[in-house]
């Protein structure tokens, strides 16, 4: 066992004092109090809105801030930016000022125990997402944070935990096997060759499964690559989303890598609705669910749409594309460090998602979602066009060369109309 593998396995063990008391376990199908982490992230803010919509519960949200008022303002602003806000949500959102990186989530012992006594169920969605940082940098928030969540779930009444993971745990050295289909009950190999972020998710899954073995009613949701909202077309996370950054790199380079044929893009509203629906059925506790769009989008379709919007684009090999993007990034290091960092990130942005050559099984999730008539919206050319327009409008993508300036109002809107907006 190499040092990295040894560290990951060592971190996956649960403290012996984390136990679950079933004499006080009373399952509530309609919880009155929910604890949610990661509520201000792109998925988290949609999951918060979904939980507020499908339940009458108060939602305790772990959030950073100077005080409760600042924490609540931050959550409200995020919901407003994503067009998810309703005034009647205000009284049901209870900010919990804390930090996943700290012992007891940054709470005092009294606050930690009070929270454990108050809530009925936990949704652990929070994580520090960064594909460039090493495991050591992400360990405190993503691994130690999960351990504190599992500790919280065992205090007083045992509370079900719904853990949000990623399908990226199947990437990297898992592809060195001859396995072509990954089932929901499969557990991925130790990801010694993956990013630090994926390693933290793998360790956290191990901890959740260890807690399950001690009797915790916990579920794991492995999420595919999230891209956009099928209803609002909003992508509030575009400046940090790896796929959006990748698209920007292609636009700036006027080239895209040719050696892929398909990609799986999953609307965030489908993910949040799926997690909220499955988690409300106690008979499904204890399983792993793959939540993703099983209908892949053709790689060429994406770039046909981009070209149709006025961006010149040519296909080159992935190796040559990486060199081109890195070269562009180096010229921006002094003049535009943010864009330089984005382009550097883009060079590694395609790793970690399900590859078209393998198949991700989702029979548990599909069977569960069929109860509610829930299916993934179609990610077609219209979906792609609407979201790329959004990136244009927010000046994340430069204006296309063939698109008239928006200052020339008549010409601009004629161009927009001619491109089927």
Helices and strands as residue ranges (DSSP letters): H 3-11, G 22-24, E 33-37, H 42-54, E 58-63, H 68-81, G 87-92, E 93-97, G 103-106, H 109-118, E 121-124, H 135-139, I 140-144, H 145-154, E 160-166, G 167-170, G 172-176, E 181-182, H 196-213, E 218-223, H 242-253, E 255-257, E 262-263, H 268-279, G 282-284, E 288-291, E 297-298, H 299-308, E 314-316, H 318-331, H 337-346, E 359-360, H 363-370, H 381-393, H 409-418
